[in-house]
Amino acid sequence: MSEQSPEQDGLQPQKDVEEWVTGDEPATGPQLSYLRTLAREAGEDVPADLTKAEASRMIDRLQRRSPRTGGDAAGGGAAGP
């Protein structure tokens, strides 16, 4: 039995956002849309003029806190049933 490579698993190794060639370009529409949703749920604002790399880091941070993505909901929200 052989092990599958990350490509065969459907998992791609992630490059650090600091190494992205396009990291300094403006954030994409889909990034901003998702980021606004996460930020609204977390009670945060999305800064204007985010780069792709900045948006990615903010998405990662908010995902860790969001109940939508299985993160901690430790944002002071109402308790569930």
Chimera marker file (.cmm) of the C-alpha trace (Angstrom):
<marker_set name="trace">
<marker id="1" x="0.000" y="0.000" z="0.000" r="1" g="1" b="0" radius="0.5"/>
<marker id="2" x="1.419" y="3.384" z="-0.945" r="1" g="1" b="0" radius="0.5"/>
<marker id="3" x="0.859" y="6.756" z="0.651" r="1" g="1" b="0" radius="0.5"/>
<marker id="4" x="-0.858" y="9.457" z="-1.350" r="1" g="1" b="0" radius="0.5"/>
<marker id="5" x="0.857" y="12.710" z="-2.118" r="1" g="1" b="0" radius="0.5"/>
<marker id="6" x="-0.801" y="15.959" z="-0.951" r="1" g="1" b="0" radius="0.5"/>
<marker id="7" x="-1.934" y="16.564" z="-4.535" r="1" g="1" b="0" radius="0.5"/>
<marker id="8" x="-3.657" y="13.167" z="-4.624" r="1" g="1" b="0" radius="0.5"/>
<marker id="9" x="-5.351" y="13.831" z="-1.283" r="1" g="1" b="0" radius="0.5"/>
<marker id="10" x="-6.722" y="17.105" z="-2.620" r="1" g="1" b="0" radius="0.5"/>
<marker id="11" x="-4.623" y="18.943" z="-0.039" r="1" g="1" b="0" radius="0.5"/>
<marker id="12" x="-2.147" y="21.459" z="-1.315" r="1" g="1" b="0" radius="0.5"/>
<marker id="13" x="0.723" y="22.601" z="0.887" r="1" g="1" b="0" radius="0.5"/>
<marker id="14" x="0.081" y="26.180" z="1.920" r="1" g="1" b="0" radius="0.5"/>
<marker id="15" x="2.686" y="28.793" z="1.249" r="1" g="1" b="0" radius="0.5"/>
<marker id="16" x="3.157" y="31.482" z="3.889" r="1" g="1" b="0" radius="0.5"/>
<marker id="17" x="1.286" y="34.625" z="2.822" r="1" g="1" b="0" radius="0.5"/>
<marker id="18" x="4.544" y="36.550" z="3.100" r="1" g="1" b="0" radius="0.5"/>
<marker id="19" x="5.870" y="34.435" z="0.216" r="1" g="1" b="0" radius="0.5"/>
<marker id="20" x="2.903" y="35.033" z="-2.092" r="1" g="1" b="0" radius="0.5"/>
<marker id="21" x="3.932" y="36.653" z="-5.365" r="1" g="1" b="0" radius="0.5"/>
<marker id="22" x="0.549" y="38.408" z="-5.560" r="1" g="1" b="0" radius="0.5"/>
<marker id="23" x="0.239" y="39.153" z="-1.838" r="1" g="1" b="0" radius="0.5"/>
<marker id="24" x="0.614" y="42.901" z="-2.342" r="1" g="1" b="0" radius="0.5"/>
<marker id="25" x="-2.237" y="43.060" z="-4.858" r="1" g="1" b="0" radius="0.5"/>
<marker id="26" x="-5.668" y="44.273" z="-3.722" r="1" g="1" b="0" radius="0.5"/>
<marker id="27" x="-7.873" y="41.700" z="-2.004" r="1" g="1" b="0" radius="0.5"/>
<marker id="28" x="-10.193" y="39.817" z="-4.343" r="1" g="1" b="0" radius="0.5"/>
<marker id="29" x="-13.958" y="40.252" z="-4.408" r="1" g="1" b="0" radius="0.5"/>
<marker id="30" x="-14.596" y="36.797" z="-2.932" r="1" g="1" b="0" radius="0.5"/>
<marker id="31" x="-12.049" y="37.439" z="-0.156" r="1" g="1" b="0" radius="0.5"/>
<marker id="32" x="-13.720" y="40.729" z="0.748" r="1" g="1" b="0" radius="0.5"/>
<marker id="33" x="-17.217" y="39.254" z="0.652" r="1" g="1" b="0" radius="0.5"/>
<marker id="34" x="-16.297" y="36.387" z="2.974" r="1" g="1" b="0" radius="0.5"/>
<marker id="35" x="-14.257" y="38.689" z="5.185" r="1" g="1" b="0" radius="0.5"/>
<marker id="36" x="-17.188" y="41.108" z="5.574" r="1" g="1" b="0" radius="0.5"/>
<marker id="37" x="-19.442" y="38.224" z="6.615" r="1" g="1" b="0" radius="0.5"/>
<marker id="38" x="-16.969" y="36.971" z="9.227" r="1" g="1" b="0" radius="0.5"/>
<marker id="39" x="-16.211" y="40.497" z="10.454" r="1" g="1" b="0" radius="0.5"/>
<marker id="40" x="-19.907" y="41.372" z="10.806" r="1" g="1" b="0" radius="0.5"/>
<marker id="41" x="-20.474" y="38.228" z="12.885" r="1" g="1" b="0" radius="0.5"/>
<marker id="42" x="-17.464" y="39.098" z="15.051" r="1" g="1" b="0" radius="0.5"/>
<marker id="43" x="-18.495" y="42.748" z="15.444" r="1" g="1" b="0" radius="0.5"/>
<marker id="44" x="-15.394" y="44.000" z="13.643" r="1" g="1" b="0" radius="0.5"/>
<marker id="45" x="-14.806" y="46.379" z="10.764" r="1" g="1" b="0" radius="0.5"/>
<marker id="46" x="-12.959" y="45.500" z="7.574" r="1" g="1" b="0" radius="0.5"/>
<marker id="47" x="-10.224" y="48.050" z="6.841" r="1" g="1" b="0" radius="0.5"/>
<marker id="48" x="-10.257" y="49.658" z="3.413" r="1" g="1" b="0" radius="0.5"/>
<marker id="49" x="-7.577" y="48.849" z="0.849" r="1" g="1" b="0" radius="0.5"/>
<marker id="50" x="-6.581" y="45.416" z="2.165" r="1" g="1" b="0" radius="0.5"/>
<marker id="51" x="-4.061" y="43.405" z="0.191" r="1" g="1" b="0" radius="0.5"/>
<marker id="52" x="-4.620" y="39.737" z="-0.618" r="1" g="1" b="0" radius="0.5"/>
<marker id="53" x="-2.158" y="38.752" z="2.100" r="1" g="1" b="0" radius="0.5"/>
<marker id="54" x="-3.743" y="41.023" z="4.731" r="1" g="1" b="0" radius="0.5"/>
<marker id="55" x="-7.225" y="39.777" z="3.864" r="1" g="1" b="0" radius="0.5"/>
<marker id="56" x="-6.046" y="36.173" z="4.105" r="1" g="1" b="0" radius="0.5"/>
<marker id="57" x="-4.525" y="36.729" z="7.551" r="1" g="1" b="0" radius="0.5"/>
<marker id="58" x="-7.693" y="38.476" z="8.772" r="1" g="1" b="0" radius="0.5"/>
<marker id="59" x="-9.881" y="35.668" z="7.404" r="1" g="1" b="0" radius="0.5"/>
<marker id="60" x="-7.715" y="33.080" z="9.187" r="1" g="1" b="0" radius="0.5"/>
<marker id="61" x="-7.958" y="35.010" z="12.455" r="1" g="1" b="0" radius="0.5"/>
<marker id="62" x="-11.722" y="35.461" z="12.247" r="1" g="1" b="0" radius="0.5"/>
<marker id="63" x="-12.289" y="31.833" z="11.212" r="1" g="1" b="0" radius="0.5"/>
<marker id="64" x="-10.560" y="30.677" z="14.384" r="1" g="1" b="0" radius="0.5"/>
<marker id="65" x="-13.142" y="32.671" z="16.378" r="1" g="1" b="0" radius="0.5"/>
<marker id="66" x="-16.255" y="31.997" z="14.321" r="1" g="1" b="0" radius="0.5"/>
<marker id="67" x="-18.870" y="29.424" z="15.303" r="1" g="1" b="0" radius="0.5"/>
<marker id="68" x="-19.663" y="29.279" z="11.552" r="1" g="1" b="0" radius="0.5"/>
<marker id="69" x="-16.308" y="27.581" z="10.924" r="1" g="1" b="0" radius="0.5"/>
<marker id="70" x="-16.079" y="25.608" z="14.148" r="1" g="1" b="0" radius="0.5"/>
<marker id="71" x="-13.860" y="28.109" z="15.952" r="1" g="1" b="0" radius="0.5"/>
<marker id="72" x="-14.286" y="29.459" z="19.465" r="1" g="1" b="0" radius="0.5"/>
<marker id="73" x="-17.262" y="31.721" z="19.831" r="1" g="1" b="0" radius="0.5"/>
<marker id="74" x="-15.483" y="33.524" z="22.662" r="1" g="1" b="0" radius="0.5"/>
<marker id="75" x="-16.497" y="36.932" z="21.489" r="1" g="1" b="0" radius="0.5"/>
<marker id="76" x="-18.941" y="37.715" z="24.252" r="1" g="1" b="0" radius="0.5"/>
<marker id="77" x="-22.017" y="36.704" z="22.270" r="1" g="1" b="0" radius="0.5"/>
<marker id="78" x="-25.225" y="35.284" z="23.698" r="1" g="1" b="0" radius="0.5"/>
<marker id="79" x="-25.098" y="31.775" z="25.094" r="1" g="1" b="0" radius="0.5"/>
<marker id="80" x="-26.781" y="29.019" z="23.136" r="1" g="1" b="0" radius="0.5"/>
<marker id="81" x="-29.680" y="26.831" z="24.354" r="1" g="1" b="0" radius="0.5"/>
<link id1="1" id2="2" r="1" g="1" b="0" radius="0.2"/>
<link id1="2" id2="3" r="1" g="1" b="0" radius="0.2"/>
<link id1="3" id2="4" r="1" g="1" b="0" radius="0.2"/>
<link id1="4" id2="5" r="1" g="1" b="0" radius="0.2"/>
<link id1="5" id2="6" r="1" g="1" b="0" radius="0.2"/>
<link id1="6" id2="7" r="1" g="1" b="0" radius="0.2"/>
<link id1="7" id2="8" r="1" g="1" b="0" radius="0.2"/>
<link id1="8" id2="9" r="1" g="1" b="0" radius="0.2"/>
<link id1="9" id2="10" r="1" g="1" b="0" radius="0.2"/>
<link id1="10" id2="11" r="1" g="1" b="0" radius="0.2"/>
<link id1="11" id2="12" r="1" g="1" b="0" radius="0.2"/>
<link id1="12" id2="13" r="1" g="1" b="0" radius="0.2"/>
<link id1="13" id2="14" r="1" g="1" b="0" radius="0.2"/>
<link id1="14" id2="15" r="1" g="1" b="0" radius="0.2"/>
<link id1="15" id2="16" r="1" g="1" b="0" radius="0.2"/>
<link id1="16" id2="17" r="1" g="1" b="0" radius="0.2"/>
<link id1="17" id2="18" r="1" g="1" b="0" radius="0.2"/>
<link id1="18" id2="19" r="1" g="1" b="0" radius="0.2"/>
<link id1="19" id2="20" r="1" g="1" b="0" radius="0.2"/>
<link id1="20" id2="21" r="1" g="1" b="0" radius="0.2"/>
<link id1="21" id2="22" r="1" g="1" b="0" radius="0.2"/>
<link id1="22" id2="23" r="1" g="1" b="0" radius="0.2"/>
<link id1="23" id2="24" r="1" g="1" b="0" radius="0.2"/>
<link id1="24" id2="25" r="1" g="1" b="0" radius="0.2"/>
<link id1="25" id2="26" r="1" g="1" b="0" radius="0.2"/>
<link id1="26" id2="27" r="1" g="1" b="0" radius="0.2"/>
<link id1="27" id2="28" r="1" g="1" b="0" radius="0.2"/>
<link id1="28" id2="29" r="1" g="1" b="0" radius="0.2"/>
<link id1="29" id2="30" r="1" g="1" b="0" radius="0.2"/>
<link id1="30" id2="31" r="1" g="1" b="0" radius="0.2"/>
<link id1="31" id2="32" r="1" g="1" b="0" radius="0.2"/>
<link id1="32" id2="33" r="1" g="1" b="0" radius="0.2"/>
<link id1="33" id2="34" r="1" g="1" b="0" radius="0.2"/>
<link id1="34" id2="35" r="1" g="1" b="0" radius="0.2"/>
<link id1="35" id2="36" r="1" g="1" b="0" radius="0.2"/>
<link id1="36" id2="37" r="1" g="1" b="0" radius="0.2"/>
<link id1="37" id2="38" r="1" g="1" b="0" radius="0.2"/>
<link id1="38" id2="39" r="1" g="1" b="0" radius="0.2"/>
<link id1="39" id2="40" r="1" g="1" b="0" radius="0.2"/>
<link id1="40" id2="41" r="1" g="1" b="0" radius="0.2"/>
<link id1="41" id2="42" r="1" g="1" b="0" radius="0.2"/>
<link id1="42" id2="43" r="1" g="1" b="0" radius="0.2"/>
<link id1="43" id2="44" r="1" g="1" b="0" radius="0.2"/>
<link id1="44" id2="45" r="1" g="1" b="0" radius="0.2"/>
<link id1="45" id2="46" r="1" g="1" b="0" radius="0.2"/>
<link id1="46" id2="47" r="1" g="1" b="0" radius="0.2"/>
<link id1="47" id2="48" r="1" g="1" b="0" radius="0.2"/>
<link id1="48" id2="49" r="1" g="1" b="0" radius="0.2"/>
<link id1="49" id2="50" r="1" g="1" b="0" radius="0.2"/>
<link id1="50" id2="51" r="1" g="1" b="0" radius="0.2"/>
<link id1="51" id2="52" r="1" g="1" b="0" radius="0.2"/>
<link id1="52" id2="53" r="1" g="1" b="0" radius="0.2"/>
<link id1="53" id2="54" r="1" g="1" b="0" radius="0.2"/>
<link id1="54" id2="55" r="1" g="1" b="0" radius="0.2"/>
<link id1="55" id2="56" r="1" g="1" b="0" radius="0.2"/>
<link id1="56" id2="57" r="1" g="1" b="0" radius="0.2"/>
<link id1="57" id2="58" r="1" g="1" b="0" radius="0.2"/>
<link id1="58" id2="59" r="1" g="1" b="0" radius="0.2"/>
<link id1="59" id2="60" r="1" g="1" b="0" radius="0.2"/>
<link id1="60" id2="61" r="1" g="1" b="0" radius="0.2"/>
<link id1="61" id2="62" r="1" g="1" b="0" radius="0.2"/>
<link id1="62" id2="63" r="1" g="1" b="0" radius="0.2"/>
<link id1="63" id2="64" r="1" g="1" b="0" radius="0.2"/>
<link id1="64" id2="65" r="1" g="1" b="0" radius="0.2"/>
<link id1="65" id2="66" r="1" g="1" b="0" radius="0.2"/>
<link id1="66" id2="67" r="1" g="1" b="0" radius="0.2"/>
<link id1="67" id2="68" r="1" g="1" b="0" radius="0.2"/>
<link id1="68" id2="69" r="1" g="1" b="0" radius="0.2"/>
<link id1="69" id2="70" r="1" g="1" b="0" radius="0.2"/>
<link id1="70" id2="71" r="1" g="1" b="0" radius="0.2"/>
<link id1="71" id2="72" r="1" g="1" b="0" radius="0.2"/>
<link id1="72" id2="73" r="1" g="1" b="0" radius="0.2"/>
<link id1="73" id2="74" r="1" g="1" b="0" radius="0.2"/>
<link id1="74" id2="75" r="1" g="1" b="0" radius="0.2"/>
<link id1="75" id2="76" r="1" g="1" b="0" radius="0.2"/>
<link id1="76" id2="77" r="1" g="1" b="0" radius="0.2"/>
<link id1="77" id2="78" r="1" g="1" b="0" radius="0.2"/>
<link id1="78" id2="79" r="1" g="1" b="0" radius="0.2"/>
<link id1="79" id2="80" r="1" g="1" b="0" radius="0.2"/>
<link id1="80" id2="81" r="1" g="1" b="0" radius="0.2"/>
</marker_set>
